[in-house]
């Protein structure tokens, strides 16, 4: 395998971890039916880093919530290792933009919440909590409460909490969208380092083409609602990726063109 191929998909295997088959989702709002997703098909291999991108209202977050088990599909199904997903489970962890931490728990207590609920003995729980606290660089802040942390630190806790719960699929719904540019860039690199260490499968929703190209093995472009997969493109760049590089900007332009073209078609319809 070439260095480029290895760097673009370091953990990819031939075994799909997730399969989205003919997925559709309709909501009833104020007596009217709204179609959020239509005939979405997507296969994700174990260890891949996938970014979902598209205009607001294209169903990215809805798709993520169905994969998480928080929403049910109207038609079609999502399967994990061939078994249909019917409910939330610890093997699929969700990280939100607003962190969703427990304000009355410390950093290490937030991170250890899931294992504690499963009845892990205190000695092992403490060891697990500190291991993931260290992984996200918050050892010195282990006894701090969320109100004492910056936005970037809170998001690290949210990521560590999901990973500590024995997660295989990390679902991230615009997790860095509310952060300043410098913090966002730092957390992007830290997330890639965590992904390299854990081999977790990541599905990451973003509005930023640059962020998608920085992070992912594949960028899945969704149409303006009802959401469908418009394009599923491998990012042919080695890591680490330099945003000022010519090849990076060519990939970014190609994906931006796909986005603007289908938004223009939607507007003209």
C-alpha positions as CSV (number, residue, x, y, z in Angstrom):
1,X,0.0,0.0,0.0
2,X,1.3,3.5,-0.9
3,X,1.8,6.1,1.8
4,X,-1.1,8.2,0.2
5,X,-3.5,5.3,0.3
6,X,-2.6,4.4,3.8
7,X,-2.9,8.0,5.0
8,X,-6.3,8.5,3.4
9,X,-7.9,5.4,5.1
10,X,-5.7,4.0,7.8
11,X,-8.3,1.8,9.5
12,X,-10.5,0.8,6.6
13,X,-11.5,-2.9,6.4
14,X,-13.6,-4.8,4.0
15,X,-16.3,-5.4,6.6
16,X,-19.1,-2.8,6.7
17,X,-20.0,-1.7,10.2
18,X,-23.0,0.2,9.0
19,X,-25.4,-0.1,6.1
20,X,-28.1,2.5,5.3
21,X,-30.6,0.9,3.0
22,X,-33.4,2.8,1.2
23,X,-33.9,5.1,4.2
24,X,-36.7,7.5,4.2
25,X,-38.1,9.8,6.9
26,X,-41.2,11.9,7.0
27,X,-42.5,14.1,9.8
28,X,-45.9,15.6,10.4
29,X,-45.7,19.2,11.5
30,X,-48.8,21.3,11.9
31,X,-50.9,18.8,10.0
32,X,-48.5,18.9,7.0
33,X,-46.1,16.1,6.0
34,X,-42.5,17.0,5.6
35,X,-40.1,14.6,3.9
36,X,-36.7,14.9,5.5
37,X,-34.9,11.9,3.8
38,X,-35.7,9.9,0.7
39,X,-34.1,6.7,-0.4
40,X,-30.7,7.2,1.3
41,X,-28.2,4.4,0.7
42,X,-24.8,4.4,2.3
43,X,-22.2,1.8,3.4
44,X,-19.6,2.6,6.0
45,X,-16.6,0.4,6.7
46,X,-15.2,-0.2,10.2
47,X,-12.7,2.4,11.1
48,X,-13.6,5.0,8.5
49,X,-14.0,8.7,9.1
50,X,-17.0,9.9,7.1
51,X,-18.2,13.5,6.9
52,X,-21.8,14.3,5.9
53,X,-22.2,17.7,4.3
54,X,-25.1,19.6,2.7
55,X,-27.3,22.7,3.0
56,X,-29.4,23.3,6.1
57,X,-32.5,21.2,6.1
58,X,-31.0,18.4,4.0
59,X,-31.5,15.8,6.7
60,X,-27.9,15.3,7.9
61,X,-28.8,15.5,11.6
62,X,-31.9,13.4,11.1
63,X,-29.8,10.7,9.5
64,X,-27.4,10.8,12.3
65,X,-30.2,10.5,14.9
66,X,-31.7,7.5,13.1
67,X,-28.2,5.8,13.1
68,X,-28.0,6.6,16.8
69,X,-31.4,5.0,17.4
70,X,-33.0,8.3,18.7
71,X,-35.4,8.4,15.7
72,X,-37.1,5.7,13.7
73,X,-37.1,5.6,9.9
74,X,-40.4,5.8,7.9
75,X,-39.0,3.5,5.2
76,X,-35.9,1.4,4.9
77,X,-33.4,0.6,7.6
78,X,-30.0,1.1,9.2
79,X,-28.1,-2.0,10.0
80,X,-25.0,-2.5,12.2
81,X,-23.1,-5.6,11.4
82,X,-26.2,-6.8,9.5
83,X,-28.6,-6.3,12.4
84,X,-31.3,-3.6,12.1
85,X,-30.9,-0.7,14.6
86,X,-34.1,-0.3,16.6
87,X,-33.0,1.7,19.7
88,X,-30.0,3.6,21.2
89,X,-27.0,1.6,22.3
90,X,-23.6,2.2,23.9
91,X,-21.8,1.0,20.7
92,X,-23.1,4.1,19.0
93,X,-22.3,7.3,20.9
94,X,-23.5,10.8,20.0
95,X,-21.6,14.1,20.5
96,X,-23.6,17.2,20.2
97,X,-22.7,20.9,19.5
98,X,-24.0,21.9,23.0
99,X,-21.8,19.3,24.8
100,X,-24.8,17.8,26.8
101,X,-22.6,17.3,30.0
102,X,-24.0,16.8,33.4
103,X,-23.3,20.1,35.3
104,X,-23.3,18.4,38.7
105,X,-20.6,15.9,37.8
106,X,-16.8,16.5,37.5
107,X,-14.9,15.8,34.3
108,X,-13.9,12.3,35.4
109,X,-17.4,11.6,36.7
110,X,-19.0,12.7,33.4
111,X,-16.5,10.5,31.5
112,X,-17.2,7.5,33.7
113,X,-21.0,8.0,33.8
114,X,-21.8,5.2,31.2
115,X,-19.5,2.5,32.7
116,X,-20.8,3.4,36.2
117,X,-24.4,2.9,35.0
118,X,-23.3,-0.6,33.8
119,X,-22.0,-1.4,37.3
120,X,-18.3,-1.4,36.6
121,X,-16.4,-1.9,39.9
122,X,-15.0,1.3,41.4
123,X,-11.3,0.4,40.9
124,X,-11.9,-0.3,37.2
125,X,-14.1,2.7,36.8
126,X,-11.5,5.0,38.2
127,X,-8.9,3.5,35.9
128,X,-11.1,3.9,32.9
129,X,-12.2,7.4,33.7
130,X,-8.6,8.6,34.1
131,X,-7.4,6.8,31.0
132,X,-9.9,8.7,28.8
133,X,-9.4,11.9,30.8
134,X,-5.7,11.7,29.9
135,X,-6.5,10.8,26.3
136,X,-8.2,14.1,25.8
137,X,-5.6,16.1,27.7
138,X,-7.6,17.0,30.7
139,X,-5.8,15.2,33.5
140,X,-5.2,18.5,35.4
141,X,-8.9,19.3,35.2
142,X,-10.3,15.9,36.2
143,X,-12.0,17.3,39.3
144,X,-13.4,20.4,37.6
145,X,-17.1,20.9,36.8
146,X,-18.3,21.8,33.3
147,X,-19.0,25.4,34.4
148,X,-15.3,25.8,35.0
149,X,-14.2,24.6,31.6
150,X,-13.9,26.4,28.2
151,X,-16.1,25.3,25.3
152,X,-13.2,23.3,23.7
153,X,-12.6,21.5,27.0
154,X,-16.3,20.7,27.4
155,X,-16.3,19.1,23.9
156,X,-13.2,17.0,24.8
157,X,-15.1,15.7,27.8
158,X,-18.1,14.9,25.6
159,X,-15.9,12.9,23.2
160,X,-14.2,11.1,26.0
161,X,-17.5,10.2,27.7
162,X,-18.7,8.5,24.5
163,X,-15.4,6.6,24.0
164,X,-15.3,5.4,27.6
165,X,-18.7,3.8,27.1
166,X,-17.1,1.2,24.8
167,X,-18.3,3.0,21.7
168,X,-17.6,1.6,18.2
169,X,-19.3,4.3,16.2
170,X,-18.8,8.0,17.1
171,X,-21.6,10.2,15.8
172,X,-20.8,13.9,15.8
173,X,-23.4,16.5,15.0
174,X,-21.5,19.7,14.2
175,X,-19.5,19.3,17.4
176,X,-17.1,22.2,16.7
177,X,-19.7,24.6,15.2
178,X,-20.0,26.9,18.2
179,X,-16.2,27.2,18.8
180,X,-13.8,29.9,17.7
181,X,-11.6,29.2,14.7
182,X,-8.4,28.5,16.7
183,X,-10.1,26.1,19.1
184,X,-11.9,24.4,16.3
185,X,-8.7,23.8,14.4
186,X,-7.0,22.4,17.5
187,X,-9.9,20.1,18.3
188,X,-9.9,18.8,14.7
189,X,-6.3,17.7,15.1
190,X,-7.0,16.2,18.5
191,X,-10.0,14.3,17.1
192,X,-7.8,12.8,14.4
193,X,-5.2,11.7,16.9
194,X,-7.9,10.1,19.0
195,X,-9.4,8.4,15.9
196,X,-5.9,7.1,15.0
197,X,-5.4,5.6,18.5
198,X,-8.9,4.1,19.0
199,X,-9.8,3.0,15.5
200,X,-13.4,4.1,16.2
201,X,-15.6,4.7,13.2
202,X,-16.6,8.4,12.9
203,X,-19.6,9.9,11.2
204,X,-19.3,13.7,11.4
205,X,-21.9,16.2,10.3
206,X,-20.6,19.7,9.3
207,X,-21.5,22.7,7.2
208,X,-17.9,23.4,6.5
209,X,-16.3,22.0,3.3
210,X,-12.8,22.8,4.7
211,X,-13.5,20.9,7.9
212,X,-14.8,17.9,5.9
213,X,-11.7,17.8,3.7
214,X,-9.4,18.2,6.7
215,X,-10.9,15.4,8.6
216,X,-12.5,12.7,6.5
217,X,-11.7,9.6,4.4
218,X,-14.9,10.2,2.5
219,X,-17.2,13.2,2.1
220,X,-20.8,12.4,1.6
221,X,-22.7,15.3,-0.1
222,X,-26.4,15.4,0.5
223,X,-29.0,17.1,-1.6
224,X,-31.2,19.9,-0.3
225,X,-34.3,18.4,1.3
226,X,-35.6,15.8,0.9
227,X,-32.1,14.6,1.7
228,X,-30.5,12.0,-0.6
229,X,-26.9,11.1,-1.3
230,X,-25.7,13.3,-4.1
231,X,-22.1,12.2,-4.1
232,X,-19.8,10.0,-2.0
233,X,-16.2,10.9,-2.7
234,X,-13.0,9.5,-1.3
235,X,-10.6,12.3,-0.2
236,X,-7.3,11.4,-2.0
237,X,-5.0,13.4,0.3
238,X,-2.3,12.3,2.7
239,X,-2.5,13.3,6.4
240,X,-1.7,15.7,7.9
241,X,-3.5,18.0,5.4
242,X,-2.4,21.5,4.7
243,X,-5.4,23.8,3.9
244,X,-3.2,26.1,1.8
245,X,-1.9,23.3,-0.4
246,X,-3.0,23.3,-4.1
247,X,-4.4,19.7,-4.0
248,X,-6.4,20.4,-0.8
249,X,-8.0,23.5,-2.4
250,X,-8.8,21.5,-5.6
251,X,-10.7,18.9,-3.5
252,X,-12.4,21.7,-1.6
253,X,-13.4,23.4,-4.8
254,X,-14.8,20.2,-6.3
255,X,-17.0,19.5,-3.2
256,X,-18.1,23.2,-3.0
257,X,-19.2,23.0,-6.6
258,X,-21.3,19.9,-5.9
259,X,-23.0,21.7,-3.0
260,X,-23.7,25.0,-4.8
261,X,-24.9,23.2,-8.0
262,X,-27.6,21.2,-6.2
263,X,-28.6,24.1,-4.1
264,X,-29.0,26.2,-7.3
265,X,-31.1,23.4,-8.9
266,X,-33.3,23.3,-5.8
267,X,-33.8,27.1,-5.8
268,X,-34.7,27.1,-9.5
269,X,-37.3,24.3,-9.1
